Amino acid sequence: MSLKIGIVGLPNVGKSTLFNALTRSKAAPAENYPFCTIDPNVGIVEVPDARMSKLAEMVSPERIVPAAVEFVDIAGLVKGASEGEGLGNKFLSHIRECHVIAQVIRFFHDPDITHVHGGVNPKLDMDVIHLELILADLDTVSRRFGESEKKAKSGNKEFMKQCEVLKKVKTALESEKLAISLEVTEEEHEIIKPLNLLTYKPFLYIANLKEDEIAGFDAKKEKETLNLSEHEELLPISARVEADLVDFSKEEAGAYMAELGLKESGLNSLIRSAYRLLGLHTFFTAGPKEVRAWTVRIGAKGPEAAGVIHTDFEKGFIRAETIAYNDYITLGGEQGAKEKGKCRQEGKEYVVQDGDVMHFKFNV
């Protein structure tokens, strides 16, 4: 699966600057005025994974294909967006296509960069975005609830259940709660999921800071200020630093990050957090033609992993030759792992582990 992250926020919070840096592009205009992003900008980014180069050293493939993340930079939302204010609804549809919503919140102060509310207030900014997404979802749920309610009058149990679940979601939204904050059963989830609600997606929060503010950022304290729960993530990132890193060599980037007290780039931390939120990890295929990383949900069994490569692989799955990543590297590759008995024949009930190097056997 290809991970898609939508970058949202108010105008002039640093969204487009961050997007340009993450995707190493100049695709998104970043002028100092609202609505400079007229169309959603899309950039594909390789998922950083040091294991890929080590596997390539062992195999010497014709090509290396890392996993990828798609970033979508969406025009700045403002109060009233759900009703068409600013560039409004036009862009809410683009968020619906994303797996994760990354909300950029301005923490930095700069008198030369205007703010739509006249001053920096991270909590207000976050609440405005939340409310606009909630209102858009409320419109969707209310319409669907009305349709289901009419059909439920006939005594149809399926529509009666739909009404029950939709009312639960509608009540939460009317209380200005995100749909994802609801505790739902698997059955309820299956009813909500097709609605593709904006607030039913996982949220990542990005605190956009100045260069010298990142290392000392107290995420725990700021999460309390924003009223975020313990399991929600607030990532300290400087869009300006990420923009500077684009033009540096690997050595220069390492020295620059060390100088700022950073262990990794914002891109790395953002992708890792998104994977964690969605419960994803990576398995590999390795051979003379290519070394490739594949993204699969944590807990996926052999046939599902095979299906990530091709649906026919899942339908005709027989077994998977599987080598743990560490065994593959320490034993000198596939042949060494086989000689040491570390190449396992796994069946349909095998749960794929992060880093597994796999080769699938299937019927056509």
C-alpha positions as CSV (number, residue, x, y, z in Angstrom):
1,M,0.0,0.0,0.0
2,S,1.1,3.6,-0.6
3,L,0.8,5.9,2.4
4,K,-0.8,9.2,1.7
5,I,-0.3,12.1,4.1
6,G,-2.3,15.3,3.8
7,I,-0.6,18.5,5.1
8,V,-3.2,20.9,6.4
9,G,-3.3,24.1,8.5
10,L,-4.2,27.8,8.4
11,P,-2.6,30.1,5.8
12,N,1.0,31.1,6.5
13,V,1.8,28.5,9.1
14,G,4.6,27.0,7.0
15,K,2.7,24.2,5.2
16,S,4.1,24.8,1.8
17,T,7.6,25.5,3.0
18,L,7.5,22.2,4.8
19,F,6.0,20.4,1.8
20,N,8.7,21.7,-0.5
21,A,11.4,20.6,1.9
22,L,10.0,17.1,2.6
23,T,9.6,16.4,-1.1
24,R,12.8,18.2,-2.1
25,S,10.8,20.3,-4.6
26,K,9.8,23.8,-5.4
27,A,6.3,22.7,-6.4
28,A,4.3,24.6,-3.8
29,P,4.3,28.4,-3.8
30,A,5.3,29.8,-0.4
31,E,4.6,33.5,-0.7
32,N,3.7,35.5,2.3
33,Y,-0.1,35.7,1.7
34,P,-3.1,33.4,2.2
35,F,-4.2,30.9,-0.4
36,C,-0.9,30.8,-2.4
37,T,-1.5,27.1,-2.9
38,I,-4.3,27.0,-5.5
39,D,-4.2,23.3,-6.4
40,P,-3.2,20.5,-4.1
41,N,0.5,19.8,-4.7
42,V,1.5,16.2,-4.6
43,G,5.0,14.9,-3.9
44,I,6.3,11.3,-3.7
45,V,9.0,10.7,-1.1
46,E,11.1,7.6,-0.5
47,V,10.8,6.1,2.9
48,P,14.2,6.3,4.6
49,D,15.3,2.7,5.6
50,A,19.0,1.9,6.1
51,R,18.2,-1.8,5.7
52,M,17.7,-1.3,2.0
53,S,21.3,-0.4,1.3
54,K,22.6,-3.4,3.3
55,L,20.4,-5.8,1.4
56,A,21.6,-4.3,-1.9
57,E,25.2,-4.8,-0.8
58,M,24.4,-8.5,-0.3
59,V,22.5,-9.0,-3.6
60,S,23.9,-6.4,-6.1
61,P,20.4,-6.0,-7.8
62,E,19.7,-4.2,-11.0
63,R,17.6,-1.7,-9.1
64,I,16.5,-0.7,-5.6
65,V,12.9,0.2,-5.0
66,P,12.1,1.7,-1.6
67,A,8.7,2.1,-0.1
68,A,7.1,5.5,-0.8
69,V,5.0,8.1,0.9
70,E,2.8,10.6,-1.0
71,F,2.5,14.0,0.6
72,V,-0.4,16.3,-0.4
73,D,-0.1,20.0,0.3
74,I,-3.6,21.5,0.7
75,A,-4.5,25.1,0.5
76,G,-4.8,26.9,3.8
77,L,-8.1,26.5,5.5
78,V,-9.8,29.3,7.4
79,K,-12.8,29.7,9.6
80,G,-15.9,29.1,7.5
81,A,-14.1,26.7,5.1
82,S,-16.8,24.1,5.5
83,E,-19.3,26.6,4.2
84,G,-17.0,27.7,1.3
85,E,-15.0,30.5,3.0
86,G,-11.6,31.1,1.5
87,L,-10.9,28.3,-0.9
88,G,-13.1,26.2,1.4
89,N,-14.9,23.0,0.4
90,K,-12.9,22.6,-2.8
91,F,-10.0,21.3,-0.8
92,L,-11.7,19.3,1.8
93,S,-12.3,16.6,-0.9
94,H,-8.5,16.2,-1.3
95,I,-8.1,15.5,2.4
96,R,-10.6,12.7,2.2
97,E,-8.2,10.8,-0.1
98,C,-5.4,10.8,2.5
99,H,-4.7,8.1,5.1
100,V,-3.3,10.5,7.7
101,I,-3.9,14.2,8.3
102,A,-0.8,16.1,9.4
103,Q,-1.8,19.4,10.8
104,V,0.9,22.1,10.8
105,I,0.5,24.4,13.8
106,R,2.5,27.7,13.9
107,F,4.5,28.1,17.1
108,F,7.1,30.4,15.8
109,H,6.8,34.2,16.1
110,D,7.8,36.4,13.1
111,P,6.4,39.9,12.7
112,D,7.3,39.7,9.0
113,I,5.0,36.8,8.3
114,T,1.3,37.7,8.7
115,H,-1.1,35.6,10.7
116,V,-4.8,35.4,9.7
117,H,-5.8,35.8,13.4
118,G,-3.5,38.7,14.0
119,G,-1.3,36.8,16.4
120,V,0.2,33.4,17.1
121,N,-2.2,31.2,19.1
122,P,-1.5,27.4,18.6
123,K,-4.6,26.2,20.5
124,L,-6.9,28.6,18.5
125,D,-5.4,27.6,15.2
126,M,-5.8,23.9,16.0
127,D,-9.4,24.3,17.1
128,V,-10.3,26.3,14.0
129,I,-9.1,23.5,11.7
130,H,-10.8,20.8,13.8
131,L,-14.1,22.7,13.8
132,E,-14.1,23.1,10.0
133,L,-13.4,19.4,9.5
134,I,-16.1,18.5,12.1
135,L,-18.7,20.7,10.4
136,A,-17.9,19.2,7.0
137,D,-18.3,15.7,8.5
138,L,-21.5,16.7,10.3
139,D,-23.0,17.7,6.9
140,T,-22.0,14.3,5.5
141,V,-23.3,12.3,8.5
142,S,-26.6,14.3,8.7
143,R,-27.4,13.6,5.1
144,R,-26.6,9.9,5.4
145,F,-28.6,9.7,8.7
146,G,-31.6,11.2,7.0
147,E,-31.4,8.6,4.2
148,S,-31.0,5.7,6.6
149,E,-33.8,6.9,8.9
150,K,-36.3,6.8,6.0
151,K,-35.3,3.3,5.0
152,A,-35.2,2.1,8.6
153,K,-39.0,2.9,9.0
154,S,-39.7,-0.2,7.0
155,G,-38.2,-2.3,9.8
156,N,-35.0,-3.1,7.9
157,K,-32.5,-4.2,10.5
158,E,-29.5,-3.2,8.5
159,F,-30.7,0.4,8.2
160,M,-31.8,0.5,11.8
161,K,-28.3,-0.4,12.8
162,Q,-26.9,2.2,10.5
163,C,-29.2,4.8,12.1
164,E,-28.0,3.8,15.6
165,V,-24.3,4.2,14.6
166,L,-24.8,7.4,12.6
167,K,-26.6,9.0,15.5
168,K,-23.7,8.1,17.7
169,V,-21.3,9.8,15.3
170,K,-23.6,12.7,14.8
171,T,-23.9,13.4,18.5
172,A,-20.1,13.4,18.9
173,L,-19.7,15.8,16.0
174,E,-22.4,18.1,17.4
175,S,-20.4,18.1,20.6
176,E,-17.4,19.3,18.6
177,K,-15.5,16.0,19.1
178,L,-13.5,14.3,16.3
179,A,-15.1,11.1,15.0
180,I,-11.8,9.2,15.7
181,S,-12.2,9.9,19.4
182,L,-15.2,7.6,19.6
183,E,-14.9,4.1,20.9
184,V,-16.5,1.8,18.3
185,T,-16.9,-1.9,17.7
186,E,-15.7,-3.6,14.6
187,E,-19.3,-3.7,13.3
188,E,-19.6,0.0,13.9
189,H,-16.3,0.7,12.3
190,E,-17.4,-1.1,9.1
191,I,-20.5,1.2,8.9
192,I,-18.5,4.4,9.5
193,K,-15.5,3.6,7.3
194,P,-17.3,4.0,3.9
195,L,-18.3,7.6,4.9
196,N,-14.7,8.6,4.6
197,L,-15.0,11.2,7.3
198,L,-12.2,13.7,7.6
199,T,-12.2,13.5,11.4
200,Y,-12.2,9.7,11.4
201,K,-8.7,9.7,10.1
202,P,-5.6,9.6,12.3
203,F,-4.1,13.0,13.1
204,L,-0.5,14.0,13.4
205,Y,0.3,17.4,14.8
206,I,3.4,19.3,13.7
207,A,4.7,22.2,15.8
208,N,6.4,24.5,13.3
209,L,9.3,26.1,15.2
210,K,12.3,28.3,14.7
211,E,15.7,26.6,14.2
212,D,16.9,27.2,17.8
213,E,13.6,26.1,19.4
214,I,13.4,22.5,18.4
215,A,15.9,20.8,20.8
216,G,14.3,22.5,23.8
217,F,10.7,21.9,22.8
218,D,8.6,20.4,25.7
219,A,6.2,18.3,23.8
220,K,4.5,17.0,26.9
221,K,3.8,20.5,28.2
222,E,2.6,21.8,24.8
223,K,0.3,18.8,24.3
224,E,-1.4,19.8,27.6
225,T,-1.8,23.3,26.3
226,L,-3.4,22.0,23.1
227,N,-5.5,19.5,25.1
228,L,-4.1,16.5,23.2
229,S,-4.4,13.1,24.7
230,E,-1.3,11.1,25.7
231,H,-1.4,8.8,22.7
232,E,-1.6,11.7,20.2
233,E,1.7,12.9,18.7
234,L,3.0,16.4,18.5
235,L,6.2,16.5,16.4
236,P,8.6,19.5,16.8
237,I,9.8,20.4,13.3
238,S,11.3,23.5,11.8
239,A,10.1,23.9,8.2
240,R,13.1,26.3,7.7
241,V,15.6,23.7,8.9
242,E,14.0,21.1,6.6
243,A,14.3,23.5,3.7
244,D,18.0,24.1,4.5
245,L,18.7,20.4,4.6
246,V,17.6,20.0,1.0
247,D,20.7,21.7,-0.2
248,F,23.2,20.0,2.1
249,S,25.3,16.9,1.5
250,K,24.7,13.9,3.8
251,E,27.8,14.9,5.9
252,E,26.7,18.6,6.0
253,A,23.2,17.6,7.0
254,G,24.5,15.4,9.8
255,A,26.7,18.2,11.2
256,Y,23.9,20.7,11.0
257,M,21.4,18.5,12.8
258,A,24.0,17.7,15.5
259,E,24.6,21.4,15.9
260,L,20.9,21.9,16.5
261,G,20.6,18.9,18.8
262,L,18.6,16.8,16.4
263,K,18.9,13.0,16.0
264,E,17.0,12.8,12.7
265,S,15.3,14.9,10.1
266,G,11.7,16.0,10.4
267,L,10.9,13.8,7.3
268,N,12.1,10.7,9.1
269,S,10.2,11.4,12.3
270,L,7.1,12.3,10.4
271,I,7.1,9.1,8.3
272,R,7.9,6.9,11.4
273,S,5.0,8.5,13.3
274,A,2.6,8.0,10.4
275,Y,3.6,4.3,10.1
276,R,3.1,3.9,13.9
277,L,-0.3,5.7,13.8
278,L,-1.6,3.4,11.0
279,G,0.0,0.2,12.4
280,L,2.3,-0.4,9.4
281,H,5.7,-2.0,8.9
282,T,8.0,-3.2,6.2
283,F,9.0,-6.5,4.6
284,F,11.4,-7.0,1.7
285,T,11.9,-9.0,-1.4
286,A,15.5,-9.4,-2.6
287,G,16.9,-10.9,-5.8
288,P,19.3,-10.1,-8.7
289,K,16.6,-8.0,-10.5
290,E,15.6,-5.9,-7.5
291,V,15.6,-5.2,-3.8
292,R,12.2,-3.8,-2.9
293,A,10.5,-2.6,0.3
294,W,6.8,-3.3,0.8
295,T,4.5,-1.7,3.3
296,V,2.0,-4.0,5.1
297,R,-0.2,-3.6,8.2
298,I,1.2,-5.0,11.5
299,G,-0.4,-8.4,12.1
300,A,-0.8,-9.2,8.4
301,K,-0.5,-12.9,7.5
302,G,1.4,-14.4,4.6
303,P,-1.4,-14.3,2.0
304,E,-2.1,-10.6,2.8
305,A,1.5,-9.7,2.4
306,A,1.7,-11.5,-0.9
307,G,-1.4,-9.6,-2.0
308,V,0.5,-6.3,-1.5
309,I,2.7,-7.4,-4.4
310,H,-0.1,-8.7,-6.6
311,T,-3.7,-9.8,-5.9
312,D,-3.0,-13.1,-7.8
313,F,-0.3,-13.9,-5.2
314,E,-2.8,-13.7,-2.4
315,K,-5.4,-15.8,-4.2
316,G,-3.0,-18.5,-5.1
317,F,-0.8,-18.4,-2.0
318,I,0.9,-21.7,-1.2
319,R,3.8,-20.7,1.1
320,A,6.4,-18.0,1.8
321,E,10.2,-18.7,2.1
322,T,11.0,-16.3,4.9
323,I,14.3,-15.1,6.4
324,A,14.5,-12.7,9.3
325,Y,16.4,-9.5,8.3
326,N,19.2,-10.0,10.9
327,D,19.7,-13.6,9.8
328,Y,19.9,-12.5,6.1
329,I,22.6,-10.0,6.8
330,T,24.7,-11.9,9.4
331,L,24.7,-15.2,7.4
332,G,25.6,-13.6,4.1
333,G,22.3,-13.7,2.3
334,E,19.8,-16.3,1.1
335,Q,22.3,-19.1,0.5
336,G,24.0,-18.7,3.9
337,A,20.6,-18.5,5.7
338,K,19.5,-21.8,3.9
339,E,22.7,-23.5,4.9
340,K,22.2,-22.6,8.6
341,G,18.5,-23.6,8.6
342,K,17.3,-20.0,8.9
343,C,15.2,-20.0,5.7
344,R,11.7,-21.0,6.9
345,Q,8.8,-22.3,4.9
346,E,5.8,-20.4,6.3
347,G,2.1,-21.1,5.6
348,K,-1.1,-19.1,5.5
349,E,-1.2,-18.4,9.2
350,Y,2.3,-16.9,9.5
351,V,2.2,-13.4,10.8
352,V,4.7,-11.3,8.9
353,Q,7.4,-9.6,11.0
354,D,9.1,-6.2,10.4
355,G,12.1,-6.7,8.1
356,D,11.3,-10.2,6.9
357,V,12.9,-11.0,3.5
358,M,10.3,-13.1,1.7
359,H,9.8,-15.1,-1.5
360,F,6.3,-16.2,-2.3
361,K,5.2,-19.5,-3.9
362,F,1.7,-19.4,-5.4
363,N,-0.6,-21.1,-8.0
364,V,-1.6,-19.1,-11.0
